[in-house]
């Protein structure tokens, strides 16, 4: 090793072979100027090597070939290779990673540095590596555009270009219209959301299987530019870039439009149907509370009289039994006379009817009033229910396959005749 050649008369030779090992392990490359190191490092190494005067390191560069000889020997001993030996392999790796992940230049640069250091390859200059990353990333991008462009026929290319056209008496293109998600929560907004999804699905790109030939992450990255970019800017690109970008955008919007419609449906049902039905049923309960309270008070008074009369008779019967006497039982007429003295029989009958009507029988469903209010709000979903079943394909869970075929009958449920039909009602209940 180079360290073996350092003798008492060659004290200047200690620096490069020693701190050169530390430099290449930590930095990944040998310094152009071997003396461009912290003074503390030089002093520490001089102490380790038993050199009293560390300033003698300044004479290390008097013979230029010495530094190269030490570098060559350190590369051989440490197993370090020049960048030129792995440049092509690294380029292929960068291209494959860019094709798969779609990482940006900075992420690819950091990954390339890590790749070189893991394999004990000497790092090149920053500009060299930056250019390699940029060129290979561009190759992957061109490959992405070419792959998507080959999936399109002439009719589909014309349909995509038509999205960028601005109709007469309009300010925005068709693409701008399709990219705009619903912003309101209402029945008409749900109709518009379903119409948007139907128009996107009607473009005819659902059968273009892009995920088989293009990684989903790259497709999502390309569609992000198409969703956020201006239509005027997209028109300026050439066919090789414009059409793949529009294809990725439409593929993304096919899923996004359906998700937006379902999200709006969820909010609409939660806020406009379920929540309002619950509020209305709660209001109805509050409205009937005074009437229910009065009727319950009359029944409670009648039961109190019954309890008092029967309780007093039971006490007398016990006392008479102790004395050996017999007390005549209380007749029904006497009980009713006592009750009518507090609550008239007609009022008691009306109170009983009111309690049963307002509170329901003991085995009644507590949510029956809420469901009744929910049925009254069917008009909220009636305008878009047929369109919902036409645009979005519903399916049943594996545990309930019998419900799946019935979705085909749902478009007819929007009509008044279908709503009144017992068969339609049974289908909806599924």
Secondary structure as GFF3:
##gff-version 3
##sequence-region A 1 430
A	DSSP	three_ten_helix	2	5	.	.	.	ID=ss1
A	DSSP	three_ten_helix	11	13	.	.	.	ID=ss2
A	DSSP	alpha_helix	14	26	.	.	.	ID=ss3
A	DSSP	alpha_helix	39	49	.	.	.	ID=ss4
A	DSSP	three_ten_helix	54	62	.	.	.	ID=ss5
A	DSSP	alpha_helix	64	78	.	.	.	ID=ss6
A	DSSP	three_ten_helix	83	85	.	.	.	ID=ss7
A	DSSP	alpha_helix	87	101	.	.	.	ID=ss8
A	DSSP	alpha_helix	105	118	.	.	.	ID=ss9
A	DSSP	alpha_helix	126	150	.	.	.	ID=ss10
A	DSSP	alpha_helix	154	162	.	.	.	ID=ss11
A	DSSP	alpha_helix	174	179	.	.	.	ID=ss12
A	DSSP	alpha_helix	187	201	.	.	.	ID=ss13
A	DSSP	three_ten_helix	210	212	.	.	.	ID=ss14
A	DSSP	alpha_helix	216	228	.	.	.	ID=ss15
A	DSSP	alpha_helix	231	236	.	.	.	ID=ss16
A	DSSP	alpha_helix	239	268	.	.	.	ID=ss17
A	DSSP	pi_helix	269	274	.	.	.	ID=ss18
A	DSSP	alpha_helix	275	323	.	.	.	ID=ss19
A	DSSP	alpha_helix	332	340	.	.	.	ID=ss20
A	DSSP	alpha_helix	345	359	.	.	.	ID=ss21
A	DSSP	alpha_helix	368	376	.	.	.	ID=ss22
A	DSSP	alpha_helix	379	391	.	.	.	ID=ss23
A	DSSP	three_ten_helix	398	414	.	.	.	ID=ss24
A	DSSP	alpha_helix	416	420	.	.	.	ID=ss25
A	DSSP	alpha_helix	422	429	.	.	.	ID=ss26
###
